[in-house]
Amino acid sequence: MLALKLFFLTFLKSQAMKKLIWGMLAVSMMVACQEGEKAKDDFTGNEATYPLVAASEYDIDGSVTFREKTDGTTTITVTISGTEGDIEHPVHLHLGNIAEPGADVYANLNPVLGKTGKSETDLTTLADESAITYQQLIKLFACMKIHLSASGPQKDIVLAAGNIGSATADDTSLGRLGVGSCKSN
């Protein structure tokens, strides 16, 4: 009789445990789906993607995508191929065409991580602390430049670059030879 009671209690506990586990799993899935929907709902659906071309002897290229958020700000995602290791590659937004040398930094973005080749920045303000919207960004006569290093002699080496906004209609660069260096700080 005692063995039967122990079996019955063990059976009930295992059934209860199974229900508890399945319940927790169901709740986790609902929360994950809601978070995914919320993240999706953070964006309006407006986006613009621009190519980034190799700008030096390094075989690096990719793209930059601007996605409009519902609050009017922008998430900028840079994806490049050919990077590796733990180095971080600075990313700058400059006014003007990529061929213009000495252009001032208009906005600093999060660096591209060498091991992933990616950078993501929620851009709300520029280098001078003024606010900027998605609609303003995609109309700029500007370019993006990704540098080899943040300091030292390699900071002036531009790995990849591309015109954005209205500068894409005035693409006068000549590939790798046509990318102007940035203004050193």
KEGU-75632 format. One line per 3 residues: number of its first residue (from 1); their letters; for each residue z, y, x of N, C-alpha, C, O. Coordinates in steps of 0.001 Angstrom, whole numbers, m for minus. Example, Ala and Ser with C-alpha at 12.3 -4.5 7.8 and 13.67 -1.06 7.14 Angstrom:
REM KEGU-75632
1> as> 7800 m5690 13190 7800 m4500 12300 7800 m3300 13200 8465 m3319 14236 ~ 7080 m2250 12850 7140 m1060 13670 7870 30 12900 8039 1138 13409 $
END
This chain:
REM KEGU-75632
1> mla> 0 m1184 823 0 0 0 0 1270 883 m709 2235 598 ~ 797 1245 1937 850 2381 2858 m516 2604 3511 m943 3746 3681 ~ m1191 1533 3870 m2513 1638 4484 m3502 2270 3508 m4346 3066 3919 $
4> lkl> m3413 1933 2247 m4290 2491 1226 m4036 3991 1065 m4980 4770 933 ~ m2748 4402 1076 m2413 5823 961 m2944 6595 2168 m3492 7685 2009 ~ m2784 6037 3382 m3287 6697 4575 m4817 6831 4533 m5372 7866 4901 $
7> ffl> m5482 5767 4080 m6940 5808 3961 m7358 6895 2976 m8285 7658 3248 ~ m6673 6966 1828 m7003 7922 791 m6765 9357 1300 m7598 10235 1073 ~ m5642 9598 1980 m5358 10926 2527 m6384 11317 3587 m6836 12462 3620 $
10> tfl> m6752 10375 4453 m7758 10632 5480 m9106 10944 4830 m9818 11846 5270 ~ m9455 10188 3772 m10704 10407 3065 m10728 11802 2436 m11722 12521 2543 ~ m9624 12179 1781 m9546 13502 1150 m9655 14615 2196 m10345 15614 1992 $
13> ksq> m8957 14420 3322 m9003 15425 4379 m10417 15572 4930 m10878 16689 5166 ~ m11103 14460 5136 m12453 14533 5688 m13410 15180 4681 m14282 15956 5072 ~ m13254 14866 3379 m14097 15494 2361 m13809 16990 2284 m14724 17807 2182 $
16> amk> m12524 17336 2334 m12153 18746 2296 m12672 19461 3542 m13154 20591 3461 ~ m12571 18808 4677 m13052 19390 5917 m14566 19605 5849 m15076 20639 6279 ~ m15279 18610 5299 m16726 18754 5171 m17061 19933 4274 m17945 20727 4595 $
19> kli> m16359 20055 3148 m16618 21173 2231 m16305 22499 2907 m17041 23472 2743 ~ m15219 22540 3664 m14839 23748 4357 m15903 24143 5383 m16283 25310 5479 ~ m16369 23173 6134 m17391 23434 7145 m18679 23911 6484 m19275 24890 6932 $
22> wgm> m19119 23227 5417 m20344 23634 4729 m20191 25020 4106 m21133 25813 4112 ~ m19025 25307 3578 m18773 26628 3006 m18850 27719 4057 m19454 28770 3840 ~ m18226 27453 5207 m18261 28442 6289 m19695 28650 6792 m20097 29775 7091 $
25> lav> m20451 27568 6880 m21832 27651 7321 m22664 28472 6332 m23477 29300 6742 ~ m22463 28243 5041 m23203 28984 4015 m22885 30472 4077 m23790 31301 3975 ~ m21618 30820 4241 m21222 32227 4335 m21825 32862 5585 m22304 33995 5541 $
28> smm> m21800 32134 6694 m22377 32661 7938 m23855 32936 7781 m24353 33958 8254 ~ m24564 32033 7120 m26000 32218 6918 m26273 33424 6019 m27222 34169 6266 ~ m25463 33627 4986 m25657 34774 4093 m25416 36075 4851 m26173 37033 4693 $
31> vac> m24373 36117 5666 m24075 37318 6445 m25206 37596 7425 m25636 38742 7564 ~ m25692 36562 8107 m26783 36736 9067 m28041 37252 8369 m28725 38131 8894 ~ m28348 36715 7199 m29520 37174 6460 m29359 38632 6046 m30304 39414 6144 $
34> qeg> m28165 39001 5582 m27923 40383 5175 m28025 41324 6363 m28573 42419 6231 ~ m27504 40918 7535 m27610 41758 8729 m29060 41903 9151 m29480 42988 9554 ~ m29836 40822 9064 m31257 40876 9402 m32012 41796 8456 m32882 42552 8888 $
37> eka> m31684 41737 7153 m32305 42619 6180 m31916 44063 6451 m32751 44961 6347 ~ m30647 44294 6801 m30191 45650 7093 m30940 46205 8293 m31390 47351 8266 ~ m31081 45402 9354 m31806 45854 10543 m33250 46183 10182 m33805 47169 10666 $
40> kdd> m33851 45368 9340 m35217 45591 8902 m35296 46870 8071 m36263 47626 8174 ~ m34279 47106 7252 m34242 48282 6397 m33957 49559 7167 m34095 50645 6604 ~ m33565 49473 8433 m33322 50654 9253 m34620 51365 9619 m34584 52502 10090 $
43> ftg> m35766 50719 9412 m37054 51260 9810 m37939 51540 8592 m37861 50857 7571 ~ m38782 52564 8734 m39667 52963 7635 m40944 52129 7569 m41603 52084 6530 ~ m41291 51479 8655 m42558 50756 8734 m43601 51530 9531 m44633 50970 9902 $
46> nea> m43349 52807 9799 m44261 53604 10633 m44021 53271 12093 m42885 53281 12568 ~ m45096 52979 12794 m44976 52725 14228 m46294 53016 14925 m47367 52968 14324 ~ m46180 53319 16213 m47352 53584 17048 m47145 52877 18380 m46073 52964 18980 $
49> typ> m48187 52171 18842 m48123 51445 20105 m49202 51976 21036 m50345 52194 20634 ~ m48809 52179 22298 m49718 52717 23299 m49711 51788 24510 m48669 51235 24864 ~ m50878 51613 25152 m50934 50759 26349 m50357 51468 27576 m50422 52691 27699 $
52> lva> m49798 50676 28466 m49329 51154 29774 m50166 50441 30822 m50259 49213 30815 ~ m50775 51200 31719 m51651 50617 32735 m50952 50609 34085 m50029 51388 34326 ~ m51400 49726 34953 m50870 49680 36317 m51137 51021 36984 m52222 51588 36861 $
55> ase> m50118 51523 37701 m50235 52854 38300 m50045 52847 39814 m49963 53906 40436 ~ m49976 51666 40403 m49795 51547 41854 m50378 50209 42293 m51106 49558 41543 ~ m50050 49812 43504 m50574 48524 43990 m49908 47332 43311 m50373 46202 43457 $
58> ydi> m48823 47569 42569 m48142 46494 41841 m48916 46161 40569 m49388 47055 39866 ~ m49041 44880 40285 m49783 44427 39112 m48856 44439 37895 m48404 43391 37435 ~ m48582 45627 37389 m47649 45826 36276 m48395 46545 35161 m49019 47577 35406 $
61> dgs> m48342 46026 33953 m48887 46725 32793 m48108 46290 31561 m47235 45426 31645 ~ m48418 46879 30433 m47695 46538 29215 m47988 47505 28091 m49113 47978 27930 ~ m46936 47795 27302 m47107 48695 26167 m45781 49371 25829 m44711 48922 26240 $
64> vtf> m45881 50458 25073 m44711 51148 24560 m44927 51325 23054 m45991 51755 22609 ~ m43898 50985 22288 m43975 51092 20832 m42905 52044 20324 m41735 51947 20694 ~ m43330 52964 19471 m42442 53912 18817 m42302 53462 17361 m43303 53338 16656 $
67> rek> m41067 53215 16904 m40831 52819 15510 m39920 53851 14844 m38861 54199 15367 ~ m40355 54327 13688 m39587 55339 12965 m38432 54699 12202 m38612 53718 11480 ~ m37252 55269 12375 m36071 54827 11639 m35951 55652 10365 m36530 56733 10263 $
70> tdg> m35205 55146 9404 m35076 55829 8119 m34434 57205 8243 m34618 58042 7360 ~ m33695 57459 9301 m33097 58785 9503 m34038 59740 10239 m33646 60857 10577 ~ m35288 59303 10492 m36284 60150 11144 m36315 60031 12657 m37236 60544 13292 $
73> ttt> m35326 59363 13252 m35313 59195 14703 m36226 58034 15093 m36897 57445 14245 ~ m36243 57719 16369 m37214 56753 16884 m36560 55711 17770 m35712 56034 18601 ~ m36960 54449 17588 m36625 53393 18541 m37868 53175 19390 m38949 52887 18876 $
76> itv> m37693 53318 20700 m38807 53155 21635 m38594 51868 22416 m37563 51686 23063 ~ m39576 50977 22351 m39509 49700 23059 m40626 49651 24096 m41808 49757 23769 ~ m40225 49488 25351 m41174 49353 26461 m41171 47892 26878 m40112 47306 27102 $
79> tis> m42365 47302 26983 m42508 45922 27433 m43568 45892 28525 m44720 46261 28298 ~ m43162 45446 29721 m44126 45341 30814 m44054 43939 31421 m43034 43256 31334 ~ m45159 43534 32033 m45211 42225 32683 m45238 42422 34187 m45675 43460 34683 $
82> gte> m44765 41416 34905 m44843 41448 36354 m43576 41898 37053 m43574 42053 38274 ~ m42492 42113 36308 m41228 42505 36937 m40332 41287 37090 m40547 40258 36448 ~ m39326 41413 37945 m38403 40294 38159 m37109 40803 38779 m37023 41959 39193 $
85> gdi> m36132 39959 38838 m34876 40269 39520 m33956 41190 38755 m34145 41446 37566 ~ m32953 41686 39464 m31912 42505 38854 m32200 44003 38906 m31372 44801 38465 ~ m33338 44394 39427 m33641 45820 39552 m33885 46435 38170 m34422 45794 37266 $
88> ehp> m33471 47701 38039 m33731 48466 36826 m34778 49519 37156 m34648 50258 38132 ~ m35818 49578 36326 m36922 50506 36543 m36780 51686 35580 m36870 51499 34367 ~ m36557 52907 36103 m36400 54084 35241 m37645 54335 34383 m38776 54109 34814 $
91> vhl> m37403 54806 33165 m38482 55117 32219 m38332 56578 31806 m37262 57008 31375 ~ m39429 57338 31946 m39415 58755 31599 m40532 59085 30621 m41618 58506 30664 ~ m40240 60016 29752 m41242 60633 28889 m41523 62011 29493 m40602 62796 29718 $
94> hlg> m42804 62300 29753 m43218 63567 30357 m44189 64267 29418 m44964 63613 28719 ~ m44149 65582 29400 m45179 66338 28702 m46415 66348 29583 m46312 66440 30806 ~ m47591 66252 28960 m48847 66280 29697 m49458 64896 29851 m48857 63884 29489 $
97> nia> m50638 64880 30385 m51417 63677 30649 m50848 62948 31869 m50222 63574 32724 ~ m51058 61640 31955 m50522 60873 33092 m51091 61331 34432 m50503 61051 35476 ~ m52214 62023 34419 m52828 62473 35663 m52160 63722 36238 m52377 64056 37403 $
100> epg> m51358 64408 35440 m50733 65644 35903 m49596 65354 36871 m48628 64688 36502 ~ m49698 65850 38119 m48611 65622 39085 m47449 66588 38848 m47648 67698 38353 ~ m46251 66164 39200 m45079 67019 39143 m44587 67375 37760 m43891 68377 37597 $
103> adv> m44929 66582 36759 m44493 66880 35392 m42982 66708 35260 m42403 65752 35775 ~ m42357 67655 34557 m40919 67566 34310 m40606 66408 33374 m41433 66034 32542 ~ m39415 65842 33510 m38949 64781 32608 m38576 65434 31278 m37733 66330 31237 $
106> yan> m39195 64991 30214 m38939 65505 28870 m37821 64712 28195 m37042 65257 27414 ~ m37753 63402 28514 m36679 62545 28000 m36509 61359 28932 m37485 60787 29417 ~ m35256 60997 29174 m34938 59779 29929 m34706 58657 28924 m33994 58831 27934 $
109> lnp> m35308 57522 29187 m35107 56358 28339 m34292 55330 29105 m34094 55459 30313 ~ m33825 54315 28405 m33111 53231 29081 m34070 52544 30043 m35255 52407 29736 ~ m33581 52110 31194 m34472 51487 32184 m34986 50123 31728 m34358 49431 30927 $
112> vlg> m36142 49766 32264 m36687 48422 32064 m35907 47487 32980 m35761 47763 34171 ~ m35413 46398 32439 m34712 45398 33246 m35740 44482 33896 m36602 43925 33217 ~ m35645 44328 35213 m36617 43531 35949 m36749 42111 35434 m37858 41585 35333 $
115> ktg> m35614 41479 35104 m35685 40065 34689 m36296 39873 33307 m36787 38785 33008 ~ m36281 40906 32449 m36861 40767 31112 m38148 41553 30935 m38974 41213 30088 ~ m38324 42608 31733 m39491 43463 31570 m39409 44331 30319 m40432 44820 29840 $
118> kse> m38196 44529 29780 m38046 45264 28522 m37013 46379 28616 m36079 46343 29417 ~ m37229 47361 27766 m36311 48482 27586 m36362 48882 26122 m37435 48904 25519 ~ m35217 49197 25551 m35190 49713 24180 m34248 50905 24137 m33119 50839 24623 $
121> tdl> m34723 51986 23554 m33960 53228 23471 m34062 53795 22065 m35157 53883 21509 ~ m32936 54179 21488 m32937 54951 20254 m32940 56408 20684 m31923 56936 21133 ~ m34089 57051 20543 m34235 58423 21018 m33976 59405 19883 m34687 59417 18878 $
124> ttl> m32946 60225 20062 m32608 61255 19083 m32663 62641 19701 m32895 63632 19008 ~ m32444 62705 21033 m32464 64002 21717 m33252 63903 23015 m33422 62829 23593 ~ m33719 65049 23444 m34499 65150 24671 m33598 65477 25852 m32386 65621 25691 $
127> ade> m34181 65595 27028 m33408 65893 28235 m32664 67222 28123 m31614 67390 28744 ~ m33188 68165 27346 m32522 69464 27181 m31540 69481 26003 m31055 70538 25599 ~ m31256 68287 25458 m30295 68105 24352 m30830 68526 22985 m30081 68478 22010 $
130> sai> m32089 68934 22874 m32643 69281 21566 m33037 68009 20819 m33403 67003 21427 ~ m32956 68074 19512 m33269 66915 18666 m34778 66707 18594 m35555 67653 18718 ~ m35179 65449 18393 m36600 65123 18238 m36738 64004 17216 m35920 63085 17177 $
133> tyq> m37773 64084 16391 m38025 63072 15367 m39230 62219 15767 m39961 62540 16704 ~ m39412 61137 15035 m40570 60267 15240 m41865 61058 15035 m42786 60972 15847 ~ m41926 61822 13954 m43144 62581 13645 m43485 63565 14760 m44660 63765 15070 $
136> qli> m42476 64176 15360 m42714 65094 16472 m43174 64337 17717 m44066 64799 18429 ~ m42573 63182 17982 m42932 62391 19170 m44380 61949 19167 m45074 62066 20177 ~ m44841 61439 18027 m46202 60894 18011 m47275 61980 18017 m48462 61677 18139 $
139> klf> m46866 63245 17884 m47818 64355 17963 m47822 65016 19344 m48685 65845 19631 ~ m46876 64657 20185 m46769 65268 21508 m47999 65006 22369 m48656 63974 22230 ~ m48301 65939 23249 m49280 65725 24301 m48441 65274 25496 m47984 66096 26291 $
142> acm> m48243 63955 25614 m47249 63446 26562 m47673 62100 27148 m48703 61532 26786 ~ m46835 61613 28069 m47073 60315 28693 m45745 59641 29033 m44703 60292 29108 ~ m45804 58343 29236 m44666 57535 29668 m44956 57058 31076 m46085 56699 31408 $
145> kih> m43897 57061 31916 m44039 56531 33278 m42832 55656 33590 m41690 56032 33328 ~ m43106 54480 34156 m42055 53556 34581 m42078 53535 36100 m43111 53262 36712 ~ m40932 53826 36705 m40821 53937 38160 m40291 52646 38789 m39646 51834 38126 $
148> lsa> m40576 52479 40074 m40099 51319 40809 m38587 51378 40986 m37910 50359 40853 ~ m38048 52563 41285 m36626 52687 41588 m36104 54039 41117 m36874 54974 40898 ~ m34786 54128 40966 m34158 55385 40548 m33871 56308 41723 m33654 57504 41528 $
151> sgp> m33866 55777 42932 m33540 56606 44097 m34305 56124 45321 m34968 55087 45304 ~ m34190 56915 46384 m34860 56561 47634 m36342 56827 47572 m36833 57408 46604 ~ m37067 56404 48603 m38500 56686 48667 m39298 55968 47568 m40421 56369 47260 $
154> qkd> m38727 54913 46979 m39442 54168 45939 m39357 54826 44560 m40006 54373 43617 ~ m38557 55896 44438 m38435 56557 43137 m39723 57272 42742 m39959 57514 41558 ~ m40554 57610 43721 m41807 58286 43417 m42957 57319 43127 m44063 57750 42802 $
157> ivl> m42701 56023 43242 m43729 55033 42933 m43707 54755 41431 m42697 54303 40890 ~ m44817 55027 40770 m44957 54770 39343 m45597 53397 39184 m46718 53172 39638 ~ m44880 52480 38536 m45392 51120 38329 m46443 51066 37226 m47505 50465 37388 $
160> aag> m46126 51702 36103 m47033 51680 34953 m46901 53007 34230 m45853 53652 34266 ~ m47985 53405 33570 m47989 54677 32856 m48996 54624 31722 m49920 53810 31718 ~ m48794 55513 30765 m49738 55593 29655 m49560 56881 28883 m48447 57390 28747 $
163> nig> m50658 57401 28383 m50609 58580 27534 m50134 58183 26145 m50406 57080 25670 ~ m49422 59099 25506 m48951 58863 24146 m49291 60067 23285 m49636 61134 23794 ~ m49192 59885 21987 m49441 60978 21058 m50835 61541 21213 m51802 60799 21388 $
166> sat> m50933 62872 21147 m52251 63505 21211 m52894 63405 22596 m54092 63651 22732 ~ m52130 63054 23610 m52700 62900 24958 m53640 61700 25047 m54442 61619 25977 ~ m53558 60777 24107 m54452 59611 24156 m55899 60011 23932 m56806 59313 24384 $
169> add> m56133 61124 23241 m57503 61598 23009 m58077 62273 24244 m59285 62493 24320 ~ m57228 62605 25213 m57648 63312 26425 m57352 62454 27652 m56759 62930 28620 ~ m57760 61207 27609 m57443 60294 28705 m58418 60514 29856 m59481 59896 29918 $
172> tsl> m58035 61405 30761 m58898 61725 31899 m58459 61025 33175 m59005 61285 34248 ~ m57473 60135 33063 m56997 59449 34263 m58029 58455 34756 m58928 58053 34017 ~ m57894 58074 35977 m58823 57133 36590 m58096 55845 36967 m58219 55370 38096 $
175> grl> m57343 55283 36031 m56588 54069 36317 m55518 54324 37349 m54863 55365 37316 ~ m55329 53397 38260 m54268 53498 39263 m54345 54780 40087 m53318 55358 40443 ~ m55543 55214 40384 m55698 56414 41220 m55465 57699 40449 m55248 58752 41049 $
178> gvg> m55506 57626 39135 m55401 58825 38330 m54020 59148 37821 m53873 60086 37038 ~ m52988 58412 38230 m51628 58669 37758 m50936 59611 38729 m50769 59303 39909 ~ m50539 60765 38208 m49848 61750 39039 m48394 61366 39254 m47778 60717 38408 $
181> sck> m47853 61776 40396 m46447 61498 40672 m45557 62394 39830 m46000 63441 39358 ~ m44312 61997 39639 m43363 62776 38859 m42670 63783 39755 m42698 63672 40981 ~ m42051 64761 39129 m41288 65752 39874 m39997 65095 40338 m39252 64550 39523 $
184> sn> m39729 65139 41628 m38502 64560 42179 m37334 65478 41901 m37453 66701 41974 ~ m36203 64873 41582 m34989 65662 41328 m34240 65925 42604 m33194 66574 42583 $
END
